[in-house]
Amino acid sequence: MISEATNIGPREQRKRRLLGIVALTIGVATAFVLVVSNAPRWSRVVVFLPIWVAGLGLMQAREKTCIALAASGTCNMDTREELIDDENIIAELRDKARRIHRRALVTAALITLLAIVFPELRQLSRVAACFASFDATMCSTLPAEQSFEFNL
């Protein structure tokens, strides 16, 4: 069921979209730097926070629903915050806010997991190319420090 209930106007949507884009840029840049610098895999967990914030901002803008305003039963249609009188609309907005939060968490968790295992994926593709080519010289050029076990 798609809810038509909204609690933010176009200006508030732009604010959240901008927040989402900035947070996404920070998250992607952080992940890139950590992967390229061969940082320990466990340290790549830090990308979760900016990616989660990016998901929240972008999804709130798209759904025209602020999760904080939904929790308080208010709306801001670009003038000021106002209380929502209709309990059905408040319930719809809170359900929508929970879905937005859940999707942002799942998205951030999956992207963080990808950032953690990314070098392993690259390593596996090199190994697969080595075996697929049946070229012993290519296989012998794989660095000795590359092990085929997953070490965090």
C-alpha positions as MATLAB code, in Angstrom:
seq = 'MISEATNIGPREQRKRRLLGIVALTIGVATAFVLVVSNAPRWSRVVVFLPIWVAGLGLMQAREKTCIALAASGTCNMDTREELIDDENIIAELRDKARRIHRRALVTAALITLLAIVFPELRQLSRVAACFASFDATMCSTLPAEQSFEFNL';
ca = [
       0.000    0.000    0.000;
       1.426    3.361   -1.086;
       0.739    6.172    1.343;
      -0.089    9.616    0.011;
       0.471   11.202    3.428;
       3.381   13.658    3.486;
       4.740   15.955    6.154;
       7.404   18.058    4.391;
       7.201   20.565    1.565;
       9.562   21.127   -1.408;
      12.090   23.256    0.522;
      12.339   20.682    3.317;
      12.717   17.944    0.699;
      15.636   19.851   -0.881;
      17.338   20.139    2.527;
      17.116   16.388    3.042;
      18.219   15.642   -0.522;
      21.276   17.879   -0.074;
      22.087   16.208    3.243;
      21.762   12.821    1.538;
      24.045   13.767   -1.341;
      26.712   15.225    0.970;
      26.581   12.185    3.285;
      26.729    9.810    0.301;
      29.763   11.646   -1.057;
      31.486   11.415    2.336;
      30.611    7.712    2.667;
      31.820    6.792   -0.827;
      35.011    8.851   -0.427;
      35.711    7.249    2.957;
      35.144    3.754    1.573;
      37.381    4.508   -1.413;
      40.220    5.839    0.737;
      40.017    2.891    3.147;
      39.966    0.298    0.356;
      42.737    1.931   -1.694;
      44.945    2.405    1.373;
      44.504   -1.261    2.342;
      43.081   -0.300    5.729;
      42.097   -3.213    7.950;
      38.718   -4.553    6.957;
      37.189   -3.982   10.403;
      37.981   -0.253   10.128;
      35.729    0.027    7.075;
      32.710   -0.220    9.367;
      32.937    3.579    9.687;
      31.263    3.959    6.279;
      28.003    2.767    7.867;
      27.171    6.111    9.507;
      27.459    8.417    6.466;
      25.739    5.863    4.217;
      22.905    5.481    6.736;
      22.502    9.274    6.957;
      22.567    9.453    3.143;
      19.849    6.830    2.912;
      17.725    8.640    5.472;
      18.082   11.987    3.724;
      17.474   10.737    0.205;
      14.583    8.462    1.152;
      12.884   11.144    3.260;
      13.137   13.573    0.334;
      11.734   11.038   -2.118;
       8.888    9.970    0.178;
       8.194   13.572    1.304;
       8.224   12.342    4.885;
      10.483   13.404    7.748;
      10.853   10.626   10.300;
      11.408   13.058   13.199;
       8.323   15.094   12.326;
       6.310   11.889   11.886;
       7.334   10.760   15.370;
       6.121   14.036   16.852;
       2.912   14.135   14.792;
       3.831   17.377   13.052;
       4.460   18.607    9.517;
       6.508   21.387    7.918;
       5.187   22.360    4.516;
       7.887   25.065    4.170;
       6.271   27.644    6.440;
       6.601   26.328    9.982;
       5.984   23.202   11.997;
       2.322   22.512   12.647;
       0.543   19.772   14.561;
      -1.354   17.220   12.490;
      -4.918   16.784   13.749;
      -5.885   13.586   11.920;
      -4.812   10.468   13.850;
      -5.054    8.326   10.675;
      -2.582   10.536    8.848;
      -0.247   10.483   11.865;
      -0.394    6.670   11.903;
       0.280    6.538    8.138;
       3.249    8.882    8.479;
       4.702    6.879   11.357;
       4.383    3.651    9.349;
       6.034    5.344    6.391;
       8.798    6.681    8.659;
       9.467    3.171   10.007;
       9.748    1.830    6.451;
      12.150    4.636    5.500;
      14.298    3.985    8.557;
      14.319    0.230    7.959;
      15.291    0.640    4.276;
      18.060    3.107    5.180;
      19.465    0.705    7.793;
      19.392   -2.283    5.437;
      20.939   -0.264    2.612;
      23.720    1.051    4.871;
      24.391   -2.435    6.255;
      24.671   -3.950    2.764;
      26.928   -1.187    1.451;
      29.101   -1.424    4.572;
      29.380   -5.176    4.092;
      30.384   -4.585    0.482;
      33.064   -2.118    1.613;
      34.372   -4.685    4.094;
      34.611   -7.562    1.606;
      35.473   -5.533   -1.512;
      39.186   -6.450   -1.726;
      38.227  -10.090   -1.271;
      35.940   -9.800   -4.280;
      38.733   -8.237   -6.339;
      41.108  -10.979   -5.245;
      38.594  -13.684   -6.151;
      38.113  -12.209   -9.622;
      41.887  -12.292  -10.201;
      42.044  -15.895   -9.048;
      39.062  -16.789  -11.254;
      40.757  -15.110  -14.234;
      43.935  -17.054  -13.478;
      42.148  -20.401  -13.473;
      39.936  -19.509  -16.445;
      42.918  -18.569  -18.585;
      44.769  -21.833  -17.897;
      47.925  -19.745  -18.052;
      50.415  -20.889  -15.431;
      52.530  -17.750  -15.885;
      49.580  -15.524  -15.010;
      48.845  -17.599  -11.906;
      52.432  -17.354  -10.774;
      52.267  -13.531  -10.921;
      49.685  -13.339   -8.134;
      51.343  -11.721   -5.096;
      52.435  -14.198   -2.457;
      50.706  -12.270    0.326;
      47.307  -12.875   -1.265;
      45.782  -15.726    0.647;
      42.491  -17.307   -0.224;
      41.098  -17.099    3.273;
      38.915  -14.285    4.532;
      40.871  -12.413    7.191;
      39.275   -9.461    8.955;
];
